[in-house]
Amino acid sequence: MDPLKEMYSREWVLNLGNHLNVVDPKIKPLEFQKQVFSSPWKEMELKERINRLAEVVVQNWQGPIAEIYQNILTLIDSLRNQGVSDFNFPYIFLNDIVTKSGLSDFQTSMKAFEKITVFSSSEFAIRFFYKQHFDKTLKQMFLWSKHKDPMVRRLASEGSRPMLPWGIGIPEIKKNPEIHLSILESLWDDRNEIVRRSVANHLNDISKLNPELVLKFCNHKFGKTPELDKTLKHSLRTLLKKGNTQALGFFSYNTKWKPQKFKFSLSKKEVKVGNALEFKIALSQNSKDKTKLRLEYKIGFRLSNGNHGFKVFQLGERMLLPSETIEITKKHSFAPITTRVYYPGTHTVSILLNGNEYDMRKFELKRG
């Protein structure tokens, strides 16, 4: 699979140039393509390529946002008329045009984001306005949380996340993660799933900074609908993985439960990078009770300094009936991935039952 940055092919950029030419005949498609692909394009990563696209457009549309705002809207209309769908990631560079030309014109920039975010989400760009105009941006987000369009409501939650991946950090939000709670209160049960999912991600961010805040938020909200319970569960996913007793209690997991019998074995004690660790567990319930069971495993990855970093993975959830026995075989791949570097040496794998670490085994990871 090609890296995501390759979505900006020569054909894609030339097509964009054609649409820009419809908006502004002074922009020649082939010349636009040449400007975009000028060196060092090949060495640029995705964010740099997004920035390059915005830079070239701004070079062609020199002027404040008030002068180019209508051009952006006309361009979006042209793309939609040719079948380009909304919420379209490659066009996220349109937001960077606003940050490059509109930081000194808050009102026009907000008008632009309100339109652009429906076509290609503005959550990363809005954070530059938090940096420059914190109080005004905060007020704008509260207004957007009441907007009729779900993508604008989503921006109010997503753009204000304390730990937005890819987004620039906003210290005021990290220090005071409760600052957007009223937005989350109004949106957590939104009729649109994409809005609810953003709220869940925002709450999950907060749970890493102030767990009690999220536990208090979620308390007494369960049981309204299965869909909303799903949102709350997604909000609490980090606390559930950490075995937080109150979070587990929300979902009726008995954290004191122990199996009547338990077996845990590894198929091999040595695994090469590129291969998979295979393990098997078998456990049985007693003859009297039925138990809601959350099954997870935790890998202790050896780090470059010799310490271990831990990550929890799901094995499943189920209701164990009286005297029931279950067996599970799992393979965990150690195929190279871009988000993790594997270091040879001793690793660990543990089994978690309803949030509690029940048994652990060590294994050696070898170079492939």
C-alpha positions as CSV (number, residue, x, y, z in Angstrom):
1,M,0.0,0.0,0.0
2,D,1.4,3.4,-1.0
3,P,2.0,6.0,1.8
4,L,-0.9,8.4,2.4
5,K,1.2,11.3,1.1
6,E,1.1,9.7,-2.4
7,M,-2.6,10.6,-2.7
8,Y,-1.3,13.9,-4.1
9,S,-0.4,12.5,-7.5
10,R,0.5,14.6,-10.5
11,E,-3.0,13.8,-11.9
12,W,-4.7,14.9,-8.7
13,V,-2.8,18.2,-8.5
14,L,-3.4,18.9,-12.2
15,N,-7.1,18.3,-11.7
16,L,-7.1,20.7,-8.7
17,G,-5.3,23.2,-11.0
18,N,-8.2,22.9,-13.5
19,H,-10.7,23.7,-10.8
20,L,-8.6,26.6,-9.6
21,N,-8.5,27.9,-13.2
22,V,-12.3,27.9,-13.3
23,V,-12.3,30.1,-10.2
24,D,-9.4,32.3,-11.3
25,P,-8.4,32.1,-14.9
26,K,-5.0,33.6,-14.0
27,I,-4.0,30.3,-12.5
28,K,-2.8,28.0,-15.2
29,P,-3.2,24.3,-14.4
30,L,0.2,23.1,-15.7
31,E,2.0,26.0,-14.0
32,F,0.2,25.3,-10.8
33,Q,1.2,21.6,-11.0
34,K,4.9,22.7,-11.6
35,Q,4.8,25.0,-8.6
36,V,3.5,22.3,-6.3
37,F,5.9,19.6,-7.5
38,S,9.0,21.8,-7.3
39,S,11.9,20.5,-5.2
40,P,12.0,19.2,-2.5
41,W,8.5,17.7,-3.0
42,K,9.7,14.1,-3.2
43,E,11.3,14.3,0.2
44,M,8.2,16.0,1.8
45,E,6.1,14.1,4.3
46,L,2.3,14.3,4.3
47,K,1.9,17.4,6.5
48,E,4.6,19.2,4.4
49,R,2.8,18.4,1.2
50,I,-0.5,19.7,2.6
51,N,1.4,22.9,3.6
52,R,2.9,23.2,0.1
53,L,-0.5,23.0,-1.6
54,A,-1.8,25.8,0.6
55,E,1.4,27.9,0.1
56,V,1.1,27.7,-3.7
57,V,-2.6,28.7,-3.6
58,V,-1.8,31.7,-1.3
59,Q,1.0,32.7,-3.7
60,N,-1.5,32.9,-6.5
61,W,-4.2,34.5,-4.3
62,Q,-2.1,37.1,-2.5
63,G,-4.3,39.1,-0.2
64,P,-6.1,38.8,3.1
65,I,-8.8,36.2,3.8
66,A,-11.5,38.8,3.1
67,E,-10.3,39.0,-0.5
68,I,-10.0,35.3,-1.2
69,Y,-12.8,33.9,1.0
70,Q,-15.3,33.8,-1.9
71,N,-12.7,32.1,-4.1
72,I,-12.4,29.2,-1.6
73,L,-16.2,28.8,-1.5
74,T,-16.4,28.9,-5.3
75,L,-13.6,26.3,-5.5
76,I,-15.6,24.0,-3.1
77,D,-18.7,24.4,-5.2
78,S,-16.7,23.5,-8.4
79,L,-15.4,20.4,-6.8
80,R,-18.8,19.3,-5.5
81,N,-20.3,19.8,-8.9
82,Q,-17.7,17.3,-10.3
83,G,-18.8,14.7,-7.7
84,V,-16.2,15.3,-5.0
85,S,-17.8,14.3,-1.7
86,D,-17.8,16.2,1.6
87,F,-15.6,15.4,4.6
88,N,-12.8,14.8,2.1
89,F,-9.4,14.5,3.7
90,P,-7.1,15.5,0.7
91,Y,-8.7,18.9,0.6
92,I,-7.7,19.7,4.2
93,F,-5.1,22.1,2.8
94,L,-8.0,24.6,2.3
95,N,-7.9,25.2,6.0
96,D,-4.2,26.1,5.9
97,I,-5.0,28.8,3.4
98,V,-7.1,30.4,6.1
99,T,-4.4,30.1,8.8
100,K,-1.9,31.7,6.4
101,S,-4.1,34.6,5.3
102,G,-6.6,35.1,8.0
103,L,-5.1,35.1,11.5
104,S,-5.6,38.9,11.7
105,D,-9.3,38.7,10.5
106,F,-11.0,36.5,13.0
107,Q,-14.6,36.9,11.8
108,T,-13.9,36.1,8.1
109,S,-11.8,33.2,9.1
110,M,-14.6,31.7,11.2
111,K,-17.0,32.1,8.3
112,A,-14.5,30.3,6.1
113,F,-14.0,27.4,8.6
114,E,-17.8,27.0,9.1
115,K,-18.0,26.3,5.3
116,I,-14.7,24.4,4.8
117,T,-15.1,22.0,7.8
118,V,-18.2,20.4,6.1
119,F,-16.1,19.8,3.0
120,S,-12.7,18.9,4.7
121,S,-12.5,19.1,8.5
122,S,-11.0,22.2,10.1
123,E,-10.0,20.7,13.5
124,F,-6.2,21.2,13.0
125,A,-6.4,24.7,11.7
126,I,-8.8,26.1,14.4
127,R,-6.1,25.4,16.9
128,F,-3.9,28.2,15.4
129,F,-6.8,30.6,16.3
130,Y,-6.8,29.2,19.9
131,K,-3.2,30.2,20.0
132,Q,-3.8,33.7,18.7
133,H,-7.4,34.4,19.9
134,F,-8.1,32.0,22.7
135,D,-11.2,33.6,24.3
136,K,-12.8,34.5,21.0
137,T,-12.2,31.0,19.6
138,L,-13.6,29.4,22.8
139,K,-16.8,31.5,22.4
140,Q,-17.0,30.5,18.7
141,M,-16.7,26.8,19.6
142,F,-19.7,27.1,22.0
143,L,-21.7,28.7,19.2
144,W,-20.7,26.0,16.8
145,S,-21.8,23.3,19.2
146,K,-25.4,24.4,18.5
147,H,-25.0,24.6,14.8
148,K,-27.5,22.8,12.5
149,D,-24.8,21.0,10.5
150,P,-23.3,18.0,12.3
151,M,-19.8,18.6,10.8
152,V,-19.7,22.0,12.3
153,R,-20.9,20.6,15.7
154,R,-18.2,18.0,15.4
155,L,-15.6,20.7,14.9
156,A,-16.6,22.2,18.3
157,S,-15.7,19.0,20.0
158,E,-12.8,17.7,17.8
159,G,-10.9,20.9,17.4
160,S,-11.0,21.6,21.1
161,R,-9.6,18.2,22.2
162,P,-6.8,18.4,24.8
163,M,-4.6,15.8,23.0
164,L,-5.7,16.0,19.4
165,P,-3.4,13.7,17.3
166,W,-1.6,15.8,14.7
167,G,-2.9,19.0,16.2
168,I,-0.7,21.7,17.8
169,G,-0.8,21.7,21.6
170,I,-2.9,24.3,23.4
171,P,-1.5,24.5,27.0
172,E,-4.6,26.3,28.3
173,I,-6.8,23.4,27.3
174,K,-4.4,20.8,28.8
175,K,-4.2,22.6,32.0
176,N,-7.9,23.1,32.2
177,P,-9.5,20.2,30.3
178,E,-12.9,21.0,32.0
179,I,-13.1,24.2,29.9
180,H,-15.1,22.5,27.2
181,L,-17.4,20.3,29.4
182,S,-20.5,22.3,28.5
183,I,-19.9,21.6,24.8
184,L,-19.5,17.9,25.6
185,E,-22.7,17.9,27.7
186,S,-24.7,19.3,24.8
187,L,-23.1,17.0,22.2
188,W,-22.6,13.6,23.9
189,D,-26.1,12.4,23.0
190,D,-26.1,14.2,19.5
191,R,-28.3,12.5,16.9
192,N,-25.3,12.1,14.6
193,E,-22.8,9.3,15.3
194,I,-19.8,11.2,14.0
195,V,-20.4,13.9,16.5
196,R,-20.9,11.5,19.4
197,R,-17.6,9.7,18.4
198,S,-15.7,13.0,18.6
199,V,-17.1,13.6,22.0
200,A,-16.0,10.2,23.1
201,N,-12.5,10.9,21.8
202,H,-12.4,14.2,23.6
203,L,-13.5,12.6,26.9
204,N,-10.9,9.9,26.4
205,D,-8.3,12.6,26.1
206,I,-9.5,14.2,29.3
207,S,-9.4,10.8,31.1
208,K,-5.6,10.7,30.6
209,L,-5.3,14.1,32.3
210,N,-8.1,14.0,34.9
211,P,-9.8,10.6,35.2
212,E,-12.2,11.8,38.0
213,L,-13.6,14.5,35.7
214,V,-14.6,11.9,33.1
215,L,-16.0,9.4,35.6
216,K,-18.2,12.1,37.1
217,F,-19.3,13.1,33.6
218,C,-20.3,9.6,32.6
219,N,-21.9,8.7,35.9
220,H,-25.8,8.5,35.8
221,K,-25.8,8.8,31.9
222,F,-26.0,5.0,31.2
223,G,-29.1,3.2,30.1
224,K,-30.6,5.9,27.8
225,T,-30.0,3.9,24.6
226,P,-27.5,1.2,23.5
227,E,-26.0,3.7,21.1
228,L,-25.3,6.2,23.8
229,D,-23.9,3.5,26.1
230,K,-21.5,2.7,23.3
231,T,-20.4,6.3,23.2
232,L,-19.8,6.3,27.0
233,K,-17.8,3.1,26.7
234,H,-15.6,4.6,24.0
235,S,-15.1,7.6,26.2
236,L,-13.9,5.4,29.0
237,R,-11.7,3.0,26.9
238,T,-8.4,4.2,28.4
239,L,-9.7,3.9,32.0
240,L,-11.1,0.4,31.2
241,K,-7.8,-0.7,29.8
242,K,-6.1,0.6,32.9
243,G,-8.4,-1.5,35.0
244,N,-10.1,1.5,36.7
245,T,-12.6,-0.1,39.1
246,Q,-15.3,2.6,38.8
247,A,-15.2,2.5,35.0
248,L,-15.4,-1.3,35.0
249,G,-18.3,-1.1,37.5
250,F,-20.3,1.1,35.1
251,F,-20.5,-2.0,32.8
252,S,-21.1,-4.5,35.6
253,Y,-17.6,-6.1,35.5
254,N,-16.9,-7.8,38.8
255,T,-13.2,-6.9,39.4
256,K,-13.0,-9.4,42.3
257,W,-13.9,-12.4,40.1
258,K,-11.5,-15.3,39.6
259,P,-11.9,-18.3,37.4
260,Q,-12.3,-21.7,39.0
261,K,-9.6,-23.1,36.7
262,F,-7.1,-21.3,34.5
263,K,-4.4,-22.3,32.1
264,F,-2.1,-20.0,30.1
265,S,0.6,-21.2,27.7
266,L,2.8,-19.9,24.9
267,S,3.5,-22.0,21.8
268,K,7.1,-20.8,21.8
269,K,9.3,-18.8,24.1
270,E,11.2,-17.2,21.3
271,V,9.7,-15.1,18.5
272,K,11.4,-13.5,15.5
273,V,10.5,-10.0,14.3
274,G,8.2,-10.6,11.4
275,N,6.6,-13.6,13.0
276,A,3.8,-13.9,15.6
277,L,3.6,-14.8,19.2
278,E,0.9,-17.5,19.7
279,F,-0.6,-18.2,23.1
280,K,-3.6,-20.1,24.5
281,I,-5.8,-19.6,27.5
282,A,-8.4,-21.9,29.0
283,L,-10.6,-20.9,32.0
284,S,-13.8,-22.2,33.6
285,Q,-16.5,-20.7,35.7
286,N,-17.8,-22.1,38.9
287,S,-21.0,-24.1,39.0
288,K,-23.2,-21.5,40.6
289,D,-22.8,-18.1,39.0
290,K,-22.8,-16.5,35.6
291,T,-20.2,-13.7,35.1
292,K,-19.7,-10.9,32.7
293,L,-16.1,-11.2,31.5
294,R,-13.8,-8.7,29.9
295,L,-10.7,-10.5,28.5
296,E,-7.6,-8.7,27.5
297,Y,-3.9,-9.3,27.1
298,K,-1.0,-6.9,27.8
299,I,2.3,-6.9,25.9
300,G,5.3,-5.5,27.7
301,F,7.5,-4.2,24.8
302,R,11.2,-3.9,25.5
303,L,12.3,-0.3,24.9
304,S,15.6,1.0,23.7
305,N,16.7,1.8,27.3
306,G,15.9,-1.7,28.5
307,N,12.7,-0.8,30.3
308,H,9.3,-2.0,29.1
309,G,6.4,-0.1,27.6
310,F,3.0,-1.7,28.0
311,K,0.0,-1.8,25.7
312,V,-3.3,-3.6,26.3
313,F,-5.2,-5.5,23.5
314,Q,-8.8,-6.9,23.5
315,L,-9.5,-10.6,23.5
316,G,-13.3,-10.2,23.8
317,E,-16.2,-9.8,26.1
318,R,-18.8,-12.4,27.0
319,M,-21.2,-13.7,29.6
320,L,-19.8,-16.9,31.3
321,L,-22.5,-19.3,32.3
322,P,-22.3,-21.6,35.3
323,S,-19.7,-24.4,34.8
324,E,-18.8,-23.0,31.4
325,T,-15.3,-23.5,30.1
326,I,-13.8,-21.4,27.3
327,E,-10.6,-21.8,25.3
328,I,-9.0,-19.0,23.3
329,T,-6.0,-19.1,20.9
330,K,-4.5,-15.8,19.9
331,K,-1.7,-14.8,17.6
332,H,0.0,-11.4,18.1
333,S,2.0,-10.2,15.1
334,F,5.4,-8.7,15.4
335,A,5.5,-7.7,11.7
336,P,7.2,-4.4,11.3
337,I,4.9,-1.4,11.5
338,T,5.6,2.4,11.2
339,T,4.2,3.2,14.6
340,R,6.5,0.9,16.6
341,V,10.1,-0.1,16.7
342,Y,10.8,-3.6,18.0
343,Y,13.9,-4.1,20.2
344,P,15.2,-7.6,20.7
345,G,15.2,-9.0,24.2
346,T,12.9,-10.1,26.9
347,H,9.2,-9.2,26.4
348,T,6.2,-10.1,28.5
349,V,2.6,-11.1,27.9
350,S,-0.1,-10.9,30.6
351,I,-3.7,-12.0,30.7
352,L,-6.2,-9.5,32.2
353,L,-9.6,-10.6,33.5
354,N,-12.1,-7.8,34.3
355,G,-9.2,-5.4,34.5
356,N,-7.0,-7.4,36.8
357,E,-3.6,-8.9,35.7
358,Y,-4.1,-12.6,36.3
359,D,-1.0,-14.3,34.9
360,M,2.2,-13.4,33.0
361,R,4.7,-15.1,30.8
362,K,8.1,-14.0,29.4
363,F,9.4,-14.6,25.9
364,E,12.4,-13.5,23.8
365,L,12.0,-11.4,20.7
366,K,14.8,-12.1,18.2
367,R,15.9,-10.2,15.1
368,G,14.2,-11.5,12.0
